[in-house]
Each structure stands twice: as C-alpha cells, then as structure tokens.
C-alpha cells in the first residue's frame, strides 16, 4: 500500500507568475493636483458597492457598452492581457526549434512546446542514448501573463487547474523552467493553481469553494470591476436613466479610485502589487476585498526584511518598494496613479508622463532640482527614472528585470549591493499593528513557501504564546497544531488535538494535519476520522481524498478505499496516486488486466513515482515477468536510492 511523506509544502506552494507593471484604474494625477482627495473618508464608505454583498459583478463586456474607448485601451494593458486562451495570437513565445526546448537536468526531463492546429501542447520526454524512454503530451488551455515579462501555461482537467513546468521569458526571448520549478523542485504537471494565484492574475472566477483548485468558469483577463468594484447597481441605475453629472460630484453607485483617499487608492493596487505572505483574516476569502476597503479588513500582507542588499526585490512588490521611498513617506499623498495611467498600457505611455510626475513635486521654482553633474544628466537625457528607479532583477522570477519602485539616490559604488547580512523579520506593509496570531501565521507561511528554517517556527510559537487564546483557538488550537506539524513533532500535534472531536473542526487543514499526525505515529485507526473530516469539509480537495483513501487501504478497508480512488479519477483521470492505488486494489482482487492498465497509466504520467514502480514490479513478478520487475525496481533505486522496500524486493527476485 502507498505510504506518502507529508505533502503540506506542496499543498501551499504558491505560484509566482508575473503581472504587468500597471497600477489601478482612471487617469493619472500628480502630487500637486489631488482632485477629490478629501471627498471620502476611510470609515463609513459612501460608495454603495463596497460593503453591500448583494451587489453582483456584471463583467467587462457590460462595462464596454458605455465605455468603449476606455475598454479598447484597457484591454491592451498588462492587466487586460493577463490571462487568456492559449492561442497563437495570445502567446508571445518563440517556437523555433533552436529556442523551444528546455532540459531539467535535475529530474532528467526535456520539454518541447509546440502548436498543432492552433492548440498549444507541451511534450515532456526522457532520452536514454537516442531512445525516447518516456513521453507525456499535455494540452495547454491558458496562457497567464501579459507577455511584457513572461508567458506561463495553465491546463484544466475537468475544471481543476494546474501549472505546466515551463515558461517563456519574453525579455530574454528564452524558454526555461517555470519559477519555483528549478533546482530539482519541479512538481511537473501537478502544481495547483489555487485561488490566491488566480484572484490576482485574472478576473474573479467562479470557484468551487470546497476545493483547492477547481473552477466552474474562468475570466479572460483582469477586468474593470477589480478596481471599481461590482457594477450591478451602477448598470441598473444608468439603465433606469439615473445619470449623475460627475463633474459636479461623485456617482456613489460604483467606486471611482480617483476620488478615494490616497491610502484607499493604494489599497486597491496593493491587493496584487504587494506580493508577499498574504494572511487572510479569520472568516475571509480572497473574494472578499473590494475597492474602497482597507486591505487589512480582509488580509495582512507581510514581506521579509533584510539588512543590506537593498537592490533585492520580489517581482510584484511595487507597493512595498514605493512605501520605502522618501517621496512616499514625505509627501503623504503619493499613490500608484500619481505616475500611472492604468487605462493605458505602459507600452504606449509617454516617458514624459512619469517625468511630469517627478516634476510636479521637484520641478517648481521653490523645489529642489537635480544636483547631479550636468554631463551625467545630459547622458541620461535628464531622465529622473533612469537614475532613481533603475530596472532590477527580481529574486523570485528568473530572466526578468522590472522597474524598482524604491525611489532613492543610489551611490555609484554601493558596497551593500547584493549582500544580505541578516534577516530582520517580517513586516506587514498594509497594517502597522497586526495581531500576534496573524504574525505567527505569516512566519509559518514564510517557512512553508520560501525558507524551511525551523527558527521561523520558533518565532511563530513565540508570537502564539503572546496572544491570549480566544474561544475558537481553545476549541481547535489550529495554529499550534500547524506549527508542530511543520516541525514534524507529531506527538505535539495529537496532544493539541486531544479531547477534540472531528465534527467540531471546521478547518480542513487542521483536520488533515491531525490525521497526518496520527498516521505518522503509526496509528491509522486514529488518523482515519480526521482525514475523513478533511474530505467532508473540502470534498473536492483531491489531495485530501487521496490521503483518506491511503489510510483506508492501510486499514484494509478495501471497498471503501476503492470508492475514494474511483471518485478521484472521476474528477481527475490523470491523478497519479489514485491510478496506482486503484491498480493495487484491482491486483489484490484478481483483476489483473484492469490493474495493469491503471499501473501503466500511472507510470506514463510519472515514470519515477516510487509506489507505482513497486506496484508494477509486484504485477510483473506475479505474471512471471521477472526481468521487467527487475528493471522497474532498478529504475526506482536509480531515482530513489534510499528505498529499502525496493532493495528487499530486488534481492528476493535476484
């Protein structure tokens, strides 16, 4: 039967895919001309579509009926081009043979992207000498990314979305492994596209809430309502002939970011352009933020802070970098739309627009002007941006350079450049005073996603110990359970679960972690109800279903396990673990043909999967094909040399 390692890190790994450098909607305005700045206070919003959740989203095509000119320019922006069907027109990639081949040297797979009949495919293959010993072809459904920096690739299996392992980096015109797939970390075709990723890189989808990555409908690009809020009320009022003269005052049926306070303007942008550790508030989802809110009402976004290496930056950390700048700190009025006109693509925005933004504060008679040597200024065309906001490489996305929004003087010889001398902690950039539990969760997220240093969990526990437990934590202790789970301290996990009943748990992750704690301690009978509870809460989280089925199998509840794995394959026929375990069950039940078909399919999907190779060896041996059994085990040991079960089986066959 299948025994898996903890899959928590794979579950929560975020997808870092590139968004264009654009901010929010409506025309740019400058520090010296903040029309409408004080019209609305942050508290008690008069905008009717902010807190009324009965007001629905209507879609960009409805907005287009009255705003055709804005629509036509917006769809050319990075936001408008953020996500679409995988067509030759959408793709910015080079598919010539000399460019369109990627080799993952750590896992020994080649990847070749190609179009056939206007459909995009990625072929994964492996060579031994000149022989192709493995080939998998995956049809790609969507391209994510505007093409200003990258095109990454998404495929759908019955609504379950996954990221393909290669990306085209447009600035260098180069195919390579996708961000996060490098250095042996590739999850190949199994990286989940969860709601956090989708909700920033695209318009809000119709999401199956009791899943991790299943969608009913997908938008094609970020749309108007991401920055203006849901438009149903606005459309209803205009259709009824209730027109507001906005030259005289706001139309409160829909948010106009220009009329918000500077802080609320930036909150719209930092929903997606403050990429970091986003910790949702209890009871909130990534759907809950609406323009006109403070982002901290829904989530707190933390960024790691380091001593030194001021040039190190995350791709979509524009707001964090801006907030470090004296221009932002001193003015108190600087927002993203001080410089950006987000209805117009940066590709078509004249350089003078950005220069005018600088000069609105620095170019007047009583303002300080550039003190640089005149010859250097002339060499740079007297361009503030070139010196004070140069393009920088990002630390999370390879082959990409983006404008650094940390506006400052840069010494010609910066001895700290590129050198991180100390980790200072995590800082929330949208809330100056996050509570201790939220901060603890940020440390745990940072550990899981980016830096598996156990000192981070020590920090998380320290913050948890500072916060008095509320009733919810007394009932579930879910944060302590998570912390000890990440430390592989399964005794502490089950200790904090002591006295709880599965039906009292409402958090699927907490239920899963308790189940995994018991399972790792060799107590599958105690693990089973907790795994089952996780699948009750999230029935379409197939990884949870798989763990539940494995536990049933370990308890020899064969028919129940069979139902679970059959359900998984009805949802996703390419789910490797379900194929191999259902194949094992059929083998136990004497259905050799069905068992072989399932095991061969699992092997074709993942030729290095340990349990599949073991199950195939068992099948081959049972069917008097010991040479194939030996090859299966030898391949397993080549890829996983510490597998003791394979060593013992190989010794028996020899």
C-alpha positions as CSV (number, residue, x, y, z in Angstrom):
1,X,0.0,0.0,0.0
2,X,1.1,3.6,-0.5
3,X,2.9,5.4,2.2
4,X,3.4,9.1,1.4
5,X,5.5,11.8,3.0
6,X,3.8,14.8,4.3
7,X,2.5,16.9,1.4
8,X,1.9,20.1,3.2
9,X,4.6,22.1,1.4
10,X,3.3,21.0,-2.0
11,X,-0.3,22.0,-0.9
12,X,0.6,25.5,0.0
13,X,3.2,26.4,-2.6
14,X,2.2,29.5,-4.2
15,X,2.6,30.2,-7.9
16,X,4.6,33.2,-8.6
17,X,3.6,34.3,-12.1
18,X,4.3,37.7,-13.5
19,X,1.8,40.6,-13.7
20,X,2.5,43.6,-15.7
21,X,3.7,46.8,-14.0
22,X,0.5,48.7,-14.0
23,X,-1.5,50.1,-11.1
24,X,-5.2,50.9,-10.8
25,X,-7.8,52.5,-13.0
26,X,-8.6,56.0,-14.1
27,X,-6.4,58.9,-15.2
28,X,-3.1,59.8,-13.6
29,X,-2.8,62.8,-11.3
30,X,0.2,64.2,-9.5
31,X,1.3,65.2,-6.1
32,X,0.3,68.8,-6.6
33,X,-3.1,68.1,-8.1
34,X,-5.1,65.6,-6.0
35,X,-8.6,66.3,-7.0
36,X,-11.2,64.7,-4.8
37,X,-8.7,63.6,-2.2
38,X,-10.8,64.6,0.8
39,X,-14.2,63.8,-0.6
40,X,-14.5,60.4,1.1
41,X,-13.3,59.2,4.5
42,X,-11.9,55.8,5.0
43,X,-14.5,54.9,7.6
44,X,-18.2,54.6,6.7
45,X,-17.8,54.4,3.0
46,X,-20.5,56.2,1.0
47,X,-19.7,54.1,-2.1
48,X,-22.7,51.8,-2.3
49,X,-21.0,48.8,-4.0
50,X,-18.2,48.4,-1.3
51,X,-19.9,46.6,1.6
52,X,-23.3,45.6,0.1
53,X,-22.6,41.9,-0.9
54,X,-25.9,41.6,-2.7
55,X,-24.5,43.8,-5.5
56,X,-23.1,41.4,-8.1
57,X,-20.3,41.6,-10.7
58,X,-21.5,42.1,-14.2
59,X,-18.4,41.5,-16.4
60,X,-16.3,43.8,-18.5
61,X,-18.5,43.4,-21.6
62,X,-21.3,45.1,-19.8
63,X,-19.0,48.0,-18.9
64,X,-18.0,48.2,-22.5
65,X,-21.5,49.2,-23.7
66,X,-21.0,52.7,-22.2
67,X,-17.2,52.9,-22.0
68,X,-16.0,51.6,-25.4
69,X,-13.0,54.0,-25.7
70,X,-11.7,53.1,-22.2
71,X,-12.3,49.4,-22.9
72,X,-10.3,49.5,-26.1
73,X,-7.2,51.0,-24.4
74,X,-7.5,48.9,-21.2
75,X,-7.6,45.5,-23.0
76,X,-4.1,46.4,-24.3
77,X,-2.7,46.9,-20.8
78,X,-0.8,44.2,-18.8
79,X,-4.0,43.7,-16.7
80,X,-6.2,43.4,-19.7
81,X,-3.8,40.9,-21.2
82,X,-3.1,39.0,-18.0
83,X,-4.9,35.7,-18.9
84,X,-6.5,34.2,-22.0
85,X,-6.9,31.1,-24.0
86,X,-3.7,29.5,-25.3
87,X,-3.7,30.6,-28.9
88,X,-1.0,31.7,-31.3
89,X,-2.4,35.2,-31.0
90,X,-2.1,35.2,-27.2
91,X,1.4,33.6,-27.0
92,X,4.4,35.8,-27.1
93,X,6.8,32.8,-27.3
94,X,9.3,31.8,-29.8
95,X,8.6,28.2,-31.0
96,X,11.5,27.8,-33.4
97,X,13.4,24.6,-32.8
98,X,16.6,26.4,-31.6
99,X,14.6,28.1,-28.8
100,X,11.7,25.8,-27.9
101,X,13.4,23.1,-25.9
102,X,14.0,23.0,-22.1
103,X,16.0,20.5,-20.2
104,X,15.5,19.9,-16.5
105,X,18.9,18.5,-15.6
106,X,17.9,17.6,-12.0
107,X,14.9,15.4,-12.9
108,X,16.2,14.5,-16.4
109,X,13.2,15.6,-18.4
110,X,13.1,17.5,-21.7
111,X,10.2,19.8,-22.5
112,X,9.1,20.9,-26.0
113,X,6.3,23.4,-26.5
114,X,4.5,23.4,-29.9
115,X,1.3,24.4,-31.6
116,X,-0.8,21.9,-33.6
117,X,-3.9,23.1,-35.3
118,X,-3.9,26.3,-33.2
119,X,-3.8,24.3,-30.0
120,X,-0.8,24.5,-27.7
121,X,0.9,21.4,-26.3
122,X,3.9,20.7,-24.1
123,X,5.7,17.4,-24.6
124,X,7.7,16.0,-21.7
125,X,10.2,13.3,-22.7
126,X,13.3,11.5,-21.5
127,X,16.1,10.0,-23.5
128,X,18.4,7.1,-22.9
129,X,21.1,7.5,-25.6
130,X,19.0,8.1,-28.7
131,X,16.0,6.3,-27.4
132,X,12.9,8.0,-26.1
133,X,12.0,6.1,-22.9
134,X,9.2,8.4,-21.7
135,X,6.8,10.7,-23.4
136,X,3.9,12.7,-22.0
137,X,2.0,15.3,-24.0
138,X,-0.1,17.8,-22.2
139,X,-2.6,20.1,-23.9
140,X,-2.4,23.7,-22.6
141,X,-5.6,25.6,-22.1
142,X,-4.5,29.1,-20.9
143,X,-1.6,31.5,-21.1
144,X,-1.1,33.5,-18.0
145,X,1.0,36.7,-18.2
146,X,0.7,39.7,-20.5
147,X,3.9,38.9,-22.4
148,X,5.7,42.0,-21.1
149,X,7.7,39.8,-18.9
150,X,6.6,36.2,-19.2
151,X,4.1,33.7,-20.5
152,X,3.3,30.8,-18.2
153,X,1.0,28.0,-19.0
154,X,-2.1,26.5,-17.3
155,X,-4.1,23.4,-18.2
156,X,-7.5,22.3,-17.0
157,X,-8.6,18.8,-16.2
158,X,-12.3,18.8,-15.6
159,X,-12.0,22.3,-14.1
160,X,-9.0,21.5,-11.9
161,X,-6.3,23.9,-12.9
162,X,-2.5,23.1,-12.8
163,X,0.6,24.9,-14.0
164,X,2.8,23.4,-16.6
165,X,6.6,23.2,-15.8
166,X,8.0,25.7,-18.4
167,X,7.7,29.4,-19.0
168,X,8.6,31.7,-21.8
169,X,10.6,34.7,-20.6
170,X,9.9,37.4,-23.1
171,X,12.6,40.0,-22.2
172,X,15.3,37.4,-22.9
173,X,13.2,35.6,-25.5
174,X,14.0,32.4,-23.7
175,X,12.2,29.2,-22.6
176,X,13.1,27.8,-19.2
177,X,11.7,26.1,-16.2
178,X,8.8,28.0,-14.6
179,X,9.5,30.0,-11.4
180,X,9.8,27.6,-8.5
181,X,10.4,24.6,-10.7
182,X,14.2,25.0,-10.7
183,X,16.9,23.1,-8.8
184,X,15.0,19.8,-8.5
185,X,11.9,21.4,-7.1
186,X,9.8,20.8,-10.2
187,X,6.3,19.4,-9.5
188,X,6.0,18.8,-13.2
189,X,2.3,18.8,-14.0
190,X,0.8,18.8,-10.5
191,X,1.3,22.4,-9.2
192,X,-2.2,23.6,-8.1
193,X,-3.5,26.9,-9.3
194,X,-5.3,28.0,-6.2
195,X,-7.5,31.0,-5.6
196,X,-4.7,33.3,-4.3
197,X,-2.9,33.0,-7.6
198,X,-6.0,33.2,-9.8
199,X,-7.5,36.1,-7.9
200,X,-4.5,38.4,-8.7
201,X,-3.6,37.2,-12.2
202,X,-7.1,37.2,-13.6
203,X,-10.7,38.4,-13.2
204,X,-12.6,36.8,-10.3
205,X,-13.6,33.3,-11.3
206,X,-16.5,31.1,-10.4
207,X,-14.7,28.9,-7.9
208,X,-15.7,25.6,-6.2
209,X,-15.3,26.7,-2.6
210,X,-14.8,23.2,-1.1
211,X,-11.9,22.5,-3.4
212,X,-8.3,23.7,-3.7
213,X,-8.1,24.3,-7.4
214,X,-11.4,23.6,-9.2
215,X,-13.2,26.3,-11.2
216,X,-16.5,26.4,-12.9
217,X,-15.8,29.4,-15.1
218,X,-12.7,31.5,-15.8
219,X,-12.4,35.1,-16.9
220,X,-10.0,36.1,-19.6
221,X,-8.0,38.9,-18.1
222,X,-8.3,41.3,-15.2
223,X,-11.4,43.4,-15.8
224,X,-12.9,46.8,-14.8
225,X,-14.5,45.6,-11.6
226,X,-11.3,44.6,-10.0
227,X,-10.6,48.3,-9.4
228,X,-14.1,49.8,-9.5
229,X,-16.0,47.1,-7.6
230,X,-19.1,45.2,-8.6
231,X,-21.1,47.0,-11.2
232,X,-24.6,45.7,-10.9
233,X,-26.1,48.7,-9.1
234,X,-24.3,51.1,-11.4
235,X,-25.7,49.4,-14.5
236,X,-29.2,49.3,-13.0
237,X,-29.2,53.0,-12.2
238,X,-27.8,54.0,-15.6
239,X,-30.3,51.7,-17.4
240,X,-33.1,53.4,-15.5
241,X,-31.9,56.8,-16.7
242,X,-30.4,57.9,-13.4
243,X,-27.4,59.8,-14.7
244,X,-25.0,61.7,-12.3
245,X,-23.1,64.7,-13.5
246,X,-19.7,63.6,-12.2
247,X,-18.2,67.0,-13.0
248,X,-20.2,68.2,-10.0
249,X,-19.8,65.3,-7.6
250,X,-19.3,61.5,-7.3
251,X,-21.5,58.8,-8.6
252,X,-21.6,56.6,-5.5
253,X,-23.1,53.6,-7.3
254,X,-19.6,52.5,-8.3
255,X,-16.1,53.3,-6.8
256,X,-14.0,55.8,-8.6
257,X,-10.5,55.3,-7.3
258,X,-9.5,58.8,-8.2
259,X,-12.0,60.1,-5.5
260,X,-10.7,57.8,-2.8
261,X,-8.2,58.9,-0.2
262,X,-4.5,58.2,-1.1
263,X,-4.5,55.3,1.3
264,X,-7.5,53.6,-0.2
265,X,-6.2,54.1,-3.7
266,X,-3.0,52.3,-2.7
267,X,-5.1,49.5,-1.0
268,X,-6.6,48.7,-4.4
269,X,-3.2,48.4,-6.0
270,X,-1.5,46.5,-3.2
271,X,-4.1,43.8,-3.4
272,X,-2.0,42.4,-6.1
273,X,1.1,44.6,-6.4
274,X,2.2,43.9,-2.8
275,X,3.3,40.3,-3.4
276,X,4.4,38.6,-0.2
277,X,2.9,36.5,2.5
278,X,-0.9,37.2,2.4
279,X,-2.5,36.1,5.7
280,X,-6.3,36.0,5.4
281,X,-8.3,37.2,8.4
282,X,-10.5,34.6,10.0
283,X,-13.6,34.0,8.0
284,X,-12.3,35.9,4.9
285,X,-11.5,34.7,1.4
286,X,-9.6,36.1,-1.5
287,X,-13.0,37.1,-2.9
288,X,-13.9,39.4,-0.1
289,X,-11.7,42.5,-0.8
290,X,-13.5,45.2,-2.8
291,X,-12.1,48.6,-3.9
292,X,-12.9,51.2,-1.3
293,X,-12.0,48.9,1.6
294,X,-8.8,48.8,3.6
295,X,-6.9,45.6,2.5
296,X,-6.4,44.9,6.2
297,X,-10.1,44.3,6.6
298,X,-9.5,41.1,4.6
299,X,-5.8,40.2,4.9
300,X,-2.4,41.3,6.1
301,X,0.5,41.1,3.7
302,X,4.0,40.6,5.1
303,X,7.3,41.0,3.5
304,X,10.7,39.6,4.7
305,X,13.0,42.4,5.8
306,X,16.8,42.1,5.5
307,X,19.9,44.0,6.5
308,X,21.8,45.0,3.4
309,X,21.0,44.1,-0.2
310,X,18.7,47.0,-0.8
311,X,18.6,46.1,-4.5
312,X,16.9,42.7,-3.8
313,X,13.3,42.7,-4.6
314,X,10.3,40.5,-5.4
315,X,8.7,40.8,-8.8
316,X,5.3,42.2,-7.8
317,X,6.4,44.1,-4.7
318,X,5.9,47.5,-6.2
319,X,3.9,48.9,-3.3
320,X,6.4,47.7,-0.7
321,X,9.2,49.4,-2.6
322,X,7.3,52.6,-3.1
323,X,6.5,52.8,0.6
324,X,10.2,52.7,1.4
325,X,10.7,55.8,-0.6
326,X,11.1,59.3,0.8
327,X,8.8,60.5,-2.0
328,X,6.0,58.4,-0.4
329,X,6.9,59.0,3.2
330,X,7.3,62.8,2.9
331,X,4.5,63.6,0.6
332,X,1.7,61.7,2.3
333,X,-0.1,61.9,-1.0
334,X,1.8,59.6,-3.3
335,X,-0.2,56.8,-4.8
336,X,0.3,54.4,-7.8
337,X,-1.8,56.6,-10.0
338,X,0.4,59.6,-9.2
339,X,2.6,58.1,-12.0
340,X,0.5,55.5,-13.8
341,X,-2.5,55.9,-16.1
342,X,-3.8,52.3,-15.8
343,X,-6.3,52.5,-18.6
344,X,-3.4,52.8,-21.0
345,X,-0.6,50.2,-21.4
346,X,2.8,51.1,-20.2
347,X,4.0,50.3,-23.7
348,X,2.0,53.3,-25.0
349,X,2.6,55.7,-22.1
350,X,5.0,58.5,-23.0
351,X,8.0,58.9,-20.8
352,X,7.0,62.5,-20.2
353,X,4.1,61.3,-18.1
354,X,6.5,59.8,-15.5
355,X,8.8,62.8,-15.7
356,X,5.8,65.2,-15.1
357,X,5.0,63.2,-12.0
358,X,8.5,63.8,-10.7
359,X,8.5,67.5,-11.7
360,X,5.1,68.1,-10.0
361,X,6.9,67.9,-6.7
362,X,10.6,68.6,-7.7
363,X,10.4,70.9,-10.6
364,X,8.9,74.1,-9.3
365,X,10.7,77.3,-8.5
366,X,10.8,76.6,-4.8
367,X,11.6,73.0,-5.1
368,X,15.0,71.3,-5.1
369,X,16.1,70.2,-8.5
370,X,18.6,67.6,-9.7
371,X,22.1,68.2,-8.3
372,X,23.8,65.6,-10.5
373,X,26.6,66.8,-12.8
374,X,25.2,68.3,-15.9
375,X,27.2,65.9,-18.2
376,X,25.7,62.9,-16.5
377,X,22.2,64.4,-16.7
378,X,22.6,65.0,-20.4
379,X,23.9,61.5,-20.9
380,X,20.8,60.2,-19.2
381,X,18.5,62.6,-21.2
382,X,17.8,64.4,-17.9
383,X,15.6,61.4,-17.0
384,X,14.8,61.0,-13.3
385,X,13.6,57.4,-13.7
386,X,16.9,56.1,-15.2
387,X,18.9,57.1,-12.1
388,X,16.4,56.9,-9.3
389,X,14.2,53.9,-10.4
390,X,16.5,51.7,-12.5
391,X,15.4,48.3,-13.7
392,X,16.4,45.5,-11.3
393,X,16.3,41.7,-11.5
394,X,13.7,40.0,-9.2
395,X,14.7,37.4,-6.7
396,X,11.7,35.2,-7.4
397,X,11.3,35.2,-11.2
398,X,14.4,34.5,-13.3
399,X,15.3,36.2,-16.5
400,X,13.2,39.3,-15.7
401,X,14.1,42.9,-15.0
402,X,11.5,45.3,-13.7
403,X,11.4,48.9,-12.6
404,X,12.4,49.3,-8.9
405,X,9.8,51.4,-7.3
406,X,12.1,52.2,-4.3
407,X,12.9,55.8,-5.3
408,X,16.2,57.0,-3.8
409,X,19.6,58.3,-4.6
410,X,21.9,55.4,-5.4
411,X,25.7,55.8,-4.8
412,X,27.9,54.9,-7.7
413,X,29.7,52.4,-5.5
414,X,27.2,50.6,-3.3
415,X,29.2,48.2,-1.2
416,X,26.0,46.7,0.2
417,X,24.6,45.8,-3.2
418,X,23.7,42.2,-3.4
419,X,24.8,41.3,0.1
420,X,22.2,40.1,2.7
421,X,23.8,40.4,6.1
422,X,20.9,39.5,8.3
423,X,17.2,38.5,8.4
424,X,15.4,41.1,10.4
425,X,11.9,39.6,10.5
426,X,8.6,40.0,8.7
427,X,6.8,43.3,8.3
428,X,3.2,43.9,7.3
429,X,3.0,46.6,4.7
430,X,-0.7,47.2,4.8
431,X,-1.2,47.2,8.6
432,X,1.2,48.8,11.1
433,X,-0.2,46.7,14.0
434,X,-1.1,43.2,13.1
435,X,-2.0,41.0,16.0
436,X,0.2,38.2,17.3
437,X,-1.7,35.3,15.8
438,X,-1.7,36.9,12.4
439,X,2.1,37.5,12.6
440,X,2.6,33.9,13.8
441,X,0.7,32.7,10.7
442,X,2.9,34.8,8.5
443,X,6.0,33.2,9.9
444,X,4.6,29.7,9.2
445,X,3.6,30.7,5.7
446,X,7.1,32.1,5.0
447,X,8.6,28.8,6.3
448,X,6.3,26.7,4.1
449,X,6.7,28.7,0.9
450,X,10.1,30.1,0.8
451,X,12.5,29.3,3.7
452,X,12.4,26.0,5.6
453,X,14.4,27.3,8.5
454,X,13.0,26.0,11.8
455,X,13.9,29.2,13.6
456,X,10.9,30.7,11.8
457,X,8.6,28.3,13.5
458,X,10.2,29.2,16.9
459,X,9.3,32.8,16.1
460,X,5.7,31.7,15.2
461,X,5.4,29.9,18.5
462,X,6.7,32.9,20.4
463,X,4.0,35.1,18.8
464,X,1.4,32.5,19.5
465,X,2.4,32.4,23.2
466,X,1.9,36.2,23.4
467,X,-1.7,36.1,22.3
468,X,-4.5,35.1,24.7
469,X,-6.4,32.3,23.3
470,X,-9.9,33.1,22.1
471,X,-12.7,30.6,22.1
472,X,-12.0,29.4,18.6
473,X,-8.4,28.6,19.4
474,X,-9.4,26.9,22.6
475,X,-11.6,24.6,20.6
476,X,-9.2,23.9,17.8
477,X,-5.7,25.0,18.7
478,X,-5.2,25.0,14.9
479,X,-2.2,27.4,14.9
480,X,-0.3,25.3,17.4
481,X,-1.2,22.2,15.5
482,X,0.1,23.7,12.3
483,X,3.4,24.9,14.0
484,X,4.2,21.5,15.5
485,X,3.2,19.8,12.3
486,X,5.7,21.8,10.4
487,X,8.3,20.8,12.9
488,X,7.3,17.1,12.3
489,X,6.6,17.0,16.1
490,X,3.6,14.7,15.6
491,X,3.3,13.9,19.3
492,X,2.6,17.6,20.0
493,X,0.2,17.7,17.1
494,X,-2.0,14.9,18.5
495,X,-1.6,16.4,22.0
496,X,-3.1,19.7,20.9
497,X,-5.9,17.7,19.2
498,X,-6.6,15.8,22.4
499,X,-10.2,15.9,23.5
500,X,-11.4,17.3,20.2
501,X,-13.9,15.5,18.1
502,X,-13.6,15.7,14.3
503,X,-17.0,17.2,13.8
504,X,-16.0,20.2,16.0
505,X,-13.3,21.1,13.4
506,X,-14.3,23.5,10.6
507,X,-10.8,24.0,9.2
508,X,-9.9,21.3,6.6
509,X,-6.2,21.9,7.0
510,X,-6.4,21.4,10.8
511,X,-8.3,18.1,10.3
512,X,-5.8,16.9,7.8
513,X,-2.8,17.8,10.0
514,X,-4.2,15.9,12.9
515,X,-4.9,12.9,10.7
516,X,-1.4,13.0,9.4
517,X,0.0,13.3,12.9
518,X,-1.7,10.1,13.9
519,X,-0.7,8.4,10.7
520,X,2.9,9.3,11.0
521,X,2.8,7.9,14.6
522,X,1.6,4.6,13.2
523,X,-2.0,5.0,14.3
524,X,-4.0,4.8,11.1
525,X,-7.2,3.9,13.0
526,X,-7.0,7.2,14.9
527,X,-6.0,9.1,11.8
528,X,-9.0,7.9,9.7
529,X,-11.8,10.1,11.2
530,X,-9.6,13.2,10.9
531,X,-8.7,12.5,7.2
532,X,-12.4,11.8,6.6
533,X,-13.3,15.1,8.3
534,X,-11.0,17.0,5.9
535,X,-12.7,15.4,2.9
536,X,-16.2,16.3,4.4
537,X,-15.1,20.0,4.6
538,X,-13.4,20.0,1.2
539,X,-14.7,17.1,-0.8
540,X,-13.1,18.4,-4.0
541,X,-9.6,18.7,-2.5
542,X,-8.2,15.6,-4.2
543,X,-5.0,15.5,-2.2
544,X,-7.1,15.2,1.0
545,X,-9.2,12.5,-0.6
546,X,-6.0,10.6,-1.6
547,X,-4.7,10.6,1.9
548,X,-8.0,9.4,3.2
549,X,-8.0,6.6,0.6
550,X,-4.4,5.6,1.6
551,X,-5.4,5.4,5.2
552,X,-8.4,3.2,4.4
553,X,-6.1,1.0,2.4
554,X,-3.7,0.7,5.3
555,X,-6.6,-0.5,7.4
556,X,-7.6,-3.0,4.7
557,X,-10.9,-1.3,4.2
558,X,-10.6,-2.2,0.5
559,X,-14.0,-1.4,-0.8
560,X,-14.2,2.0,0.9
561,X,-10.7,2.8,-0.4
562,X,-11.8,1.7,-3.9
563,X,-14.7,4.2,-3.8
564,X,-12.4,7.0,-2.8
565,X,-9.9,6.4,-5.6
566,X,-12.6,5.9,-8.1
567,X,-14.1,9.2,-7.1
568,X,-10.7,10.9,-7.5
569,X,-10.3,9.5,-11.0
570,X,-13.9,10.6,-11.9
571,X,-12.7,14.1,-11.1
572,X,-9.2,13.9,-12.5
573,X,-8.3,10.8,-14.6
574,X,-4.7,11.8,-14.5
575,X,-4.2,11.8,-10.8
576,X,-1.2,9.5,-10.4
577,X,-1.7,8.3,-6.8
578,X,-5.3,7.3,-7.4
579,X,-4.3,5.4,-10.5
580,X,-1.6,3.4,-8.8
581,X,-3.6,2.7,-5.7
582,X,-6.7,1.6,-7.6
583,X,-4.4,-0.6,-9.7
584,X,-3.1,-2.1,-6.5
585,X,-6.6,-2.8,-5.3
586,X,-7.6,-4.5,-8.6
587,X,-4.4,-6.5,-8.4
588,X,-5.5,-7.7,-4.9
589,X,-8.9,-8.6,-6.2
590,X,-7.5,-10.7,-9.0
591,X,-8.4,-8.3,-11.9
592,X,-5.0,-8.4,-13.5
593,X,-6.0,-6.6,-16.7
594,X,-7.6,-3.6,-15.0
595,X,-4.7,-3.5,-12.5
596,X,-2.1,-3.4,-15.3
597,X,-3.9,-0.7,-17.3
598,X,-4.1,1.6,-14.2
599,X,-0.5,1.0,-13.2
600,X,0.8,1.6,-16.7
601,X,-1.2,4.8,-16.9
602,X,0.3,6.0,-13.6
603,X,3.7,5.1,-14.9
604,X,3.2,7.0,-18.2
605,X,2.1,10.1,-16.2
606,X,5.1,9.9,-13.7
607,X,7.8,7.4,-14.7
608,X,9.7,8.0,-11.4
609,X,6.8,7.5,-8.9
610,X,8.0,5.2,-6.2
611,X,4.8,3.3,-5.3
612,X,3.9,2.9,-9.0
613,X,7.2,1.3,-9.7
614,X,6.9,-1.0,-6.7
615,X,3.3,-2.0,-7.7
616,X,4.4,-2.6,-11.3
617,X,7.2,-4.9,-10.0
618,X,4.7,-6.8,-8.0
619,X,2.4,-7.2,-11.0
620,X,5.3,-8.3,-13.3
621,X,6.5,-10.8,-10.7
622,X,3.0,-12.2,-10.3
623,X,2.7,-12.6,-14.0
624,X,6.1,-14.3,-14.5
625,X,7.8,-11.3,-16.0
626,X,10.7,-11.0,-13.5
627,X,13.0,-9.3,-16.0
628,X,10.6,-6.4,-16.2
629,X,10.1,-6.5,-12.4
630,X,13.9,-6.1,-12.0
631,X,14.0,-3.2,-14.5
632,X,11.2,-1.5,-12.6
633,X,13.0,-1.8,-9.3
634,X,16.4,-0.9,-10.7
635,X,14.9,2.3,-12.2
636,X,13.3,3.1,-8.8
637,X,16.6,2.7,-7.0
638,X,18.3,4.9,-9.6
639,X,15.9,7.7,-8.8
640,X,15.3,6.9,-5.1
641,X,18.4,5.1,-3.9
642,X,17.2,5.0,-0.2
643,X,14.1,3.0,-0.8
644,X,14.5,0.0,1.4
645,X,11.4,-1.8,0.2
646,X,12.7,-1.8,-3.4
647,X,16.1,-3.1,-2.3
648,X,14.5,-6.0,-0.4
649,X,12.2,-6.9,-3.4
650,X,15.1,-6.8,-5.8
651,X,17.1,-9.1,-3.6
652,X,14.2,-11.6,-3.5
653,X,13.8,-11.6,-7.3
654,X,17.5,-12.0,-7.9
